[in-house]
């Protein structure tokens, strides 16, 4: 139908300059993130050692609490933090470890410690093993997990997740949906008018970026597209027209998202910032609710001097994109 063709063209114009332009916010340096997480783990270890020293009869409880933490994904993540920090600091690593350990042992050793406090801390460590860790620490720990950092889908599938809901958000235009991301991904409000939330893997230092975007579509007043019309709109030939001018079409597929006709569109675009040209691959999942079009946009850039091409990155991270998109839920369907 005519509105389908018109809608594709209007959206291609609307997306030009938006899809690839979401800015990465100023964030904490990675070494500082890692240092805070490393200090947290060292402090926990020093506290457990102090309990064992002052209350020898609690030695087995101390070992059990430490084993409970160390044998989980968080324990492996702590080892990942240590390995990443050692690479960042290089020759200064040994000096850094000695200084941090001394400071932590001195700080903890000065504390008054009753048996009641010791037993309470042992219970806390066992709860930490279950993920009850301050969010600022948890995000960094999980971002350093050796397997999760390579394949974020594994983190999500292992249950380490955060769920974002759009209900009541001023940019959601009435759309109420939920979607889950790995717990280690940073999040913030989108800067652009239609971008609700911006996520980035690796506690804000990873390669994958994601926009959640909702845009009004120019349908006639009171008009509701039929299922057949939606299926037609999300045909690959129609999706291809949504690639902004200057972009390169890569692939398009008709899919089903939350029992609703939807599409997956893959395209490349080169973005110029000052004297730097950056080529990005965008994979977006698109569907329609009412008079709004919902976009889940994943972006990854080719790193200069890297041997990984955009095709390599696409193959590497597509399972993550799919795993996240598969958590998408229209909440008002279940009222």
TIKOLLO-144955 format. One record per atom (N, C-alpha, C, O): residue in one letter; x, y, z. Coordinates in steps of 0.1 Angstrom, whole numbers, plus 5000, padded with zeros to 4 digits. Layout:
REM TIKOLLO-144955
AXYZ/...
REM end
This chain:
REM TIKOLLO-144955
X500849885000/X500050005000/X500950125000/X502150125003/X500250244996/X501050364995/X501650415008/X502850455008/X500950395019/X501450445032/X502750365036/X503550425043/X502850245031/X504050165035/X505250225028/X506350235034/X505150255015/X506250315008/X506650445013/X507750485015/X505550525016/X505850665022/X506450655036/X507450735039/X506050555044/X506550545057/X508050505056/X508850555064/X508450415047/X509850375046/X510750495042/X511850505048/X510250575033/X511050695029/X511150795040/X512250845042/X510050825047/X510050915058/X511050875069/X511750955075/X511050745072/X511850695083/X513350695079/X514250715087/X513650675066/X515050675061/X515550815063/X516750835067/X514750925061/X515151055063/X515351085078/X516251155082/X514351035085/X514351065100/X515550995107/X516151055116/X515950885102/X517050805108/X518450865104/X519450845111/X518450935093/X519750985088/X520251085099/X519551175103/X521551065103/X522151145113/X521751115127/X522251175136/X520751025129/X520350985143/X520950845146/X521450825157/X520750755137/X521050615140/X522550595144/X522850515153/X523450675138/X524850655141/X525450765149/X526650775151/X524650855154/X525150975160/X525150985175/X525551085181/X524550885182/X524550885196/X525950895202/X526750805199/X526150995211/X527451015216/X527750925228/X526850895236/X529050885229/X529450815241/X529750915252/X530451005250/X529150895264/X529350985274/X530750975280/X531450875279/X531051085287/X532351085294/X532150985306/X531150985313/X533150905307/X533050795317/X534350775325/X535350835321/X534250705336/X535450675344/X536450605336/X536150515328/X537750635338/X538750565331/X538750415335/X538350385346/X539050325326/X538950185329/X539850145341/X539450065349/X541050205342/X541950165352/X541350205366/X541550135376/X540550315366/X539950345379/X538850255383/X538650215394/X538050215373/X536950115375/X537549985381/X537049935391/X538649945374/X539249815378/X539849825392/X539749735400/X540449945395/X541049965408/X540049955420/X540349895430/X538850015417/X537850015428/X537349875430/X537149835441/X537149795419/X536749655421/X537749575427/X537449485436/X539049595424/X540149525429/X540249555444/X540549465452/X540049685448/X540149715462/X539049655470/X539249615482/X537849635464/X536749575470/X537049425473/X536749375484/X537649355464/X537949215466/X539049205476/X539049115484/X540149295475/X541249285485/X540649315499/X541149245509/X539749405500/X539249435513/X538449325519/X538549295531/X537749255511/X536949135515/X537949025520/X537648965530/X538949005512/X539948905516/X540648935529/X540848855538/X541049065530/X541749105543/X540749095555/X541249055566/X539549125553/X538549115564/X538348965568/X538248935580/X538248875558/X538148735561/X539348685569/X539248605578/X540548725564/X541748685571/X541848735586/X542248665595/X541348855588/X541248915601/X540348825610/X540648805622/X539148795605/X538248715612/X538848575616/X538748535628/X539548515607/X540148385610/X541248395620/X541448305629/X541948515620/X543048535630/X542448555644/X542948505654/X541448645645/X540848675658/X539948575664/X539748565676/X539248495655/X538348395659/X538648265652/X537948225643/X539648195657/X540148075651/X539047965649/X539047885640/X538047975658/X536947875657/X536047895645/X535247815642/X536148015639/X535448045627/X536148015614/X535648055603/X537247955615/X538147935604/X537447855593/X537547895581/X536647755596/X535947675586/X534847765579/X534547745567/X534147845587/X533147935582/X533748035572/X533248075562/X534948085576/X535748175567/X536048115554/X535748165543/X536547995554/X536947915542/X535647895534/X535747895521/X534547855540/X533347825533/X532747955526/X532347945515/X532848065533/X532348195527/X533248235515/X532748275505/X534548225517/X535448255506/X535248165494/X535248205482/X535148035497/X534947945486/X533647975479/X533547965466/X532548005486/X531248035480/X531348155470/X530748145459/X532148255474/X532348365465/X533248335454/X532948365442/X534348275457/X535348245447/X535048145436/X535548145425/X534048065439/X533647955430/X532548005420/X532147925412/X532048125422/X530948175413/X531548255402/X532848275400/X530648305393/X531148395382/X531848515388/X532748575381/X531448565399/X532048685405/X533548655409/X534348735408/X533748535414/X535148495417/X536048495405/X537148535405/X535448435394/X536248435381/X536348575376/X537448615370/X535348665378/X535448795374/X536548875382/X537248955376/X536648845395/X537748905403/X539148875397/X540048955397/X539248745393/X540548705387/X540748775374/X541848815370/X539648805367/X539748875354/X540149025356/X540849075348/X539649085367/X540049225371/X541549225373/X542249315368/X542049125381/X543449125384/X544249105371/X545349175370/X543849025362/X544649005350/X544549125341/X545649165335/X543449195340/X543349315332/X544149425338/X544849495330/X544149445351/X544949545357/X546449525355/X547149615353/X546849395356/X548249365354/X548749405340/X549849445338/X547849395330/X548149435317/X548249585316/X549149635309/X547249655322/X547249795321/X548449855328/X549049955323/X548849805340/X549949865347/X551349815343/X552349875346/X551349695337/X552649645332/X553649625343/X553449555352/X554849695341/X555949675351/X555649725365/X556349685374/X554649815366/X554249865379/X553349775387/X552849815398/X552949665381/X551949585387/X552349535400/X551549545410/X553549475402/X553949415415/X553949525426/X553549505437/X554449645422/X554549755432/X553149795436/X552849815448/X552149795426/X550849835429/X550149735438/X549449765448/X550349605436/X549749495444/X550249505459/X549449505468/X551549525460/X552149535474/X551649655481/X551349645493/X551549765474/X551049885481/X549549875485/X549149905496/X548749825475/X547349805478/X547049705489/X546249725498/X547849595489/X547649495500/X548049545513/X547349525523/X549149625514/X549549675527/X548549775532/X548249775544/X548149865523/X547149965528/X545849905533/X545249945543/X545349795526/X544149735529/X544249655542/X543349665551/X545349585544/X545649515557/X545749615569/X545249585579/X546349725566/X546449825577/X545149885581/X544749895592/X544349915570/X543049975572/X542049875580/X541449915589/X542049755575/X541149655581/X541649615595/X540849595604/X542949605597/X543549565610/X543249665621/X543249625633/X542949785618/X542749895628/X541249885633/X540949945644/X540449815626/X539049815630/X538749725642/X539349615644/X537849775650/X537349685661/X536449585655/X535649615647/X536549465660/X535749355654/X535249265665/X535949195672/X533949265667/X533249175676/X532949045669/X532949035657/X532648945677/X532248815671/X530948835663/X530748775652/X530048915668/X528748935661/X528948995648/X528348965638/X529949095647/X530249165635/X530849065625/X530649065613/X531748975630/X532448875622/X531448785616/X531548755604/X530448735624/X529448645618/X528548715608/X528148655598/X528248835611/X527448915601/X528148935588/X527548925577/X529448955589/X530248975576/X530348845568/X530348845556/X530448735575/X530548605568/X529148575561/X529148525550/X528048615567/X526748605560/X526748695548/X526148665538/X527248815550/X527248915539/X528148855527/X527648875515/X529248795529/X530048745519/X529348635511/X529348625499/X528548545519/X527748445512/X526648505504/X526348445493/X526148615508/X525148685500/X525748755487/X525148755477/X527048805489/X527748855478/X527948755467/X527948775455/X528148625471/X528348525462/X527148505453/X527248445442/X525948545458/X524748535451/X524448655442/X523348665436/X525348755442/X525248875434/X524848995442/X524649105435/X524648985455/X524249105463/X525449195466/X525949195477/X525949255455/X527149345456/X526749475451/X525849495443/X527349585457/X527049725452/X527049725436/X528049675430/X526049795430/X525949785416/X527249835409/X527649785399/X527849945414/X529050005408/X530149905408/X531049905398/X530249815418/X531249705418/X530849585409/X531649535402/X529649555410/X529149435403/X529349455388/X529749365381/X528949575383/X529149605368/X530549585364/X530749525353/X531449635371/X532949625367/X533449485368/X534149435360/X533049415379/X533449275381/X533049185369/X533849115363/X531749195366/X531249115355/X531849155341/X531949075332/X532149285340/X532749325327/X534149265325/X534649265313/X534749225336/X536049165334/X536049015334/X537148945333/X534848955334/X534748805334/X535348765320/X534948805310/X536248665320/X536948625308/X536048575297/X536248605285/X534948505300/X534048455290/X532948565287/X532648575275/X532448625297/X531348725294/X531848845285/X531148895277/X533148885287/X533648995280/X533748955265/X533649045256/X534048835262/X534148785248/X532748755242/X532548785230/X531848705250/X530548675245/X529448715255/X529048635264/X529048845254/X528048895264/X526748815265/X526148825275/X526448745255/X525248665255/X525248565267/X524248525273/X526448515270/X526648415280/X526348475294/X525748405302/X526648595296/X526348665308/X524848675310/X524248655321/X524148715299/X522648725300/X522048595302/X521148585310/X522548495295/X521948355297/X522248295310/X521448215315/X523248345317/X523648295330/X522748365341/X522948325353/X521948455337/X521048525347/X521648655352/X520948715361/X522748695348/X523348825352/X522748935343/X523348965332/X521648995347/X520949085337/X520349205345/X520149205357/X520049305337/X519349425341/X518149445332/X518349425320/X516949475336/X515849495328/X515349635328/X515249695338/X515149695316/X514749835314/X513349835309/X512949765300/X512449915315/X511049935311/X510850075307/X511250165314/X510050095296/X509850235291/X508550295297/X508350415294/X507750225305/X506550285310/X506750415316/X507550435326/X505950515311/X505950645317/X507150735313/X507250855316/X508050685304/X509150765300/X508650865290/X507950825280/X509050995291/X508551095282/X508951075267/X508251125258/X509950995264/X510350975250/X509750845245/X509950825233/X509050775253/X508550645249/X507250665240/X506750565234/X506650785241/X505450815233/X504350715236/X503550675226/X504250675248/X503150575252/X503450435250/X502750345255/X504550395244/X504950255242/X505450205256/X506250265262/X504950085259/X505350025272/X505949885269/X505249795267/X507249885269/X507949755266/X509149745276/X509649835282/X509549615278/X510649585286/X511749505278/X511349435268/X512949525282/X514049445275/X515249435285/X515449525292/X515849325284/X516949295293/X518349295286/X518449255275/X519349345294/X520749355289/X521649285299/X521249275311/X522849245295/X523749195305/X524049295317/X524049415314/X524149245329/X524349335340/X525549425340/X525549535346/X526549385332/X527749465331/X527749575322/X528649655321/X526649595314/X526549705305/X526149835312/X525249835320/X526849945308/X526450075314/X525250125307/X524850075296/X524550215314/X523350275308/X523150415312/X523650465322/X522550495303/X522250635306/X521150675297/X520750615287/X520550795300/X519550855291/X520150885278/X521350925277/X519350875267/X519850915254/X519851065253/X518951135258/X520751115245/X520851265243/X519951315233/X519451425233/X519651225223/X518851265211/X517351265215/X516951185224/X516451335207/X515051345211/X514351215211/X513451205220/X514651125202/X513850995202/X514550875209/X513950765209/X515750895213/X516450785220/X516250785235/X516550885242/X515550675239/X515150665253/X516350635262/X516550695272/X517150535258/X518250485267/X519350435258/X519150385247/X520550455263/X521750415256/X522550325265/X522750345277/X522950205260/X523750105267/X525050085260/X525150105248/X526050045268/X527350005262/X527949895270/X527949895282/X528449795263/X529049675269/X530249715277/X530849825276/X530749615285/X532049635292/X532049755302/X533049825302/X530949775309/X530849885319/X531150025312/X531750115318/X530750035299/X530950155292/X532250165284/X532550265278/X533050055284/X534250055277/X534349945267/X535349915260/X533249875265/X533149755255/X532849805241/X532549925239/X532949715232/X532749745217/X531349765213/X531049825203/X530349715220/X528949715216/X528149835222/X528249845234/X527549905214/X526650015218/X525249985214/X525049915204/X524250035222/X522850005218/X521950125222/X522050175233/X521150165212/X520150265214/X518750195215/X518450105207/X517950245224/X516450205224/X515750335219/X515850435226/X515050325208/X514450445202/X513050415198/X512650305194/X512150515201/X510750515197/X510450635188/X510850745192/X509850615177/X509550725168/X508050715163/X507550615160/X507450835164/X506050845159/X506050815144/X506950855137/X505050745139/X504850725125/X503650795119/X502650795126/X503750845107/X502650925101/X501550845096/X501250835084/X500750775105/X499550705100/X498350795101/X498350885109/X497350775092/X496150845093/X495450825107/X495650725113/X494850935112/X494250935125/X493350805127/X492450785119/X493550735138/X492750625141/X493050495133/X492350395135/X494050505124/X494350395115/X495250295122/X496150325129/X494850165121/X495650055127/X496049955116/X495149895111/X497349945113/X497749855103/X497349705106/X497349665118/X496949635096/X496549495098/X497849415099/X498949465096/X497749285103/X498849195104/X499549175090/X500749175089/X498649175080/X499149155066/X499949275062/X500949265055/X499449395065/X500149515061/X501549525069/X502549565063/X501549485081/X502749485089/X503749385083/X504949415081/X503349275079/X504149175072/X504749225060/X505949205056/X503949305052/X504349365039/X505449465042/X506449475035/X505149555053/X506149655056/X507549605059/X508549665056/X507549495066/X508749435071/X509349335061/X510249255066/X508949335049/X509649255039/X511049315036/X511249435037/X512049235033/X513449285031/X513449405021/X514249495023/X512649395010/X512749505000/X512249635006/X512749745003/X511349635016/X510849755022/X511849805033/X512049925034/X512449715040/X513349745050/X514649815044/X515149905050/X514949765032/X516149825026/X516049975024/X517050045024/X514850025021/X514550165019/X514750245031/X514850375031/X514950185043/X515150255055/X516550295058/X516850365067/X517450245050/X518850275051/X519050425048/X518750465037/X519650505057/X519850645054/X520750675042/X521550585039/X520650785036/X521550825025/X522950815030/X523250865041/X523850765021/X525250745025/X525550615032/X526650585034/X524450545036/X524650415043/X524750305033/X524350325021/X525350195037/X525450075028/X524549965033/X524749925045/X523649925025/X522849815029/X523649685029/X524349655020/X523449605040/X524149475042/X523149355041/X523349265034/X522049365049/X521149255050/X519849305056/X519749405063/X518749225053/X517449255059/X516649125060/X516749045050/X515949105070/X515148985072/X513749025079/X513749115087/X512748955075/X511448955082/X511548865094/X511948755093/X511148915106/X511248835118/X509948845126/X509048925122/X509848775137/X508748795146/X509348835159/X510248775165/X508848955165/X509349005177/X508149015187/X507249095184/X508148935197/X507048935207/X505748905200/X504748985201/X505748805192/X504548765184/X503948865175/X502848865171/X504848965171/X504449075162/X505349075150/X506549055152/X504849105138/X505749115126/X506749225129/X506449325134/X507949195125/X509149285127/X510149265117/X510049175108/X511249345118/X512349325108/X513649345114/X513749405125/X514649285108/X516049305112/X516749365100/X516849305089/X517349475102/X518049555092/X519549575096/X519849625107/X520449545086/X521849555089/X522449655078/X522149635066/X523149755083/X523749845074/X525049905079/X525249895091/X525849965071/X527050035075/X526950175072/X526350225062/X527650255080/X527750395077/X529050455082/X529550415093/X529750545075/X530950605079/X530650745086/X529950825080/X531050755098/X530750885105/X532050965106/X533150905110/X531951095103/X533151175104/X533051265116/X532151335119/X534151255125/X534251335136/X535651405136/X536651345137/X535651535133/X536851615132/X537651545121/X537251545109/X538851505124/X539751435114/X539651285114/X540451215108/X538651235121/X538551085123/X537351035115/X536251085118/X537550935107/X536450875100/X536250735106/X537150655107/X535050705111/X534750585118/X533650505111/X532550565109/X533950385106/X532950305100/X532250215110/X532950135117/X530950215110/X530150145120/X529150045113/X528650075102/X528949935119/X527949835115/X526749845125/X526949825137/X525549875119/X524349875128/X523449755124/X523249725113/X523049695135/X522049585134/X520849625142/X520949635154/X519749655136/X518549695143/X517349605141/X517049555130/X516649585152/X515449515153/X514349615153/X514349705162/X513349605145/X512349715143/X510949645144/X510649545137/X510049705151/X508649665151/X507749785153/X508249895156/X506449765152/X505449875154/X504449835165/X503949725166/X504249935173/X503149925183/X502250055182/X502750165185/X501050035179/X500150145177/X500650235166/X500750195155/X500850365170/X501350465160/X502850495162/X503350595158/X503550395169/X504950415172/X505750305166/X505350185166/X506950345161/X507950235157/X509050225167/X509650325171/X509250105171/X510250075181/X511550025175/X511449925167/X512650075179/X513950035173/X514849985185/X514950055195/X515549875183/X516649825191/X517849825182/X517949745174/X518749925184/X519849945175/X521149905181/X521549975191/X521849805176/X523149775181/X524149825171/X524049815159/X525249885176/X526349935168/X527649895173/X527949875185/X528549865163/X529949825166/X530749895155/X530449895144/X531949935159/X532850005150/X534149925148/X534549855156/X534649935136/X535949875133/X537049955139/X537150075137/X537849885147/X538949945155/X540149965146/X540549865139/X540750085145/X541950095137/X542950005141/X543149975153/X543649945131/X544849855133/X544349715138/X545149635141/X543049695138/X542549565142/X542349475130/X542049525119/X542649345132/X542449245121/X540949205119/X540649145109/X540149245128/X538749205127/X537949305118/X537949425121/X537349245108/X536549335099/X535149345105/X534849285115/X534349435099/X532949445104/X532149315102/X531349285110/X532449245092/X531849115090/X532249015102/X531348945107/X533449025106/X533948945117/X533248975130/X532748895137/X533049115132/X532449155144/X530949125144/X530349085154/X530349125132/X528949095131/X528748945135/X527748915142/X529548865129/X529448715132/X529648695147/X529048605153/X530648765153/X530948745167/X529848795177/X529648725187/X529248905174/X528248965183/X526748945180/X525948975188/X526448885168/X525048865164/X524348785175/X523148815178/X524948675180/X524248595190/X523848685203/X522848655209/X524748785206/X524348875217/X523148955213/X522248975222/X523149015201/X522049095197/X520749015198/X519749065203/X520848895193/X519648815192/X519148775207/X517948775209/X520148745215/X519748705229/X519048825236/X518048805243/X519548945234/X518949065240/X517549095234/X516549115241/X517449085220/X516149115214/X515149015218/X513949045218/X515548895221/X514648785225/X514048805238/X513048735242/X514548905246/X513948935259/X512849045258/X512249075268/X512749095246/X511749215244/X510349165247/X509849065242/X509649255254/X508249225258/X507449355257/X507849455263/X506249345250/X505249455251/X504449425263/X503649335264/X504549505273/X503949485286/X502449495286/X501749425293/X501849585277/X500449605277/X499749485270/X498449485271/X500449395264/X499849275259/X499249185270/X498449095267/X499849195282/X499449105292/X498649165303/X498549115314/X497949285300/X497049345310/X495749265310/X494949295318/
REM end
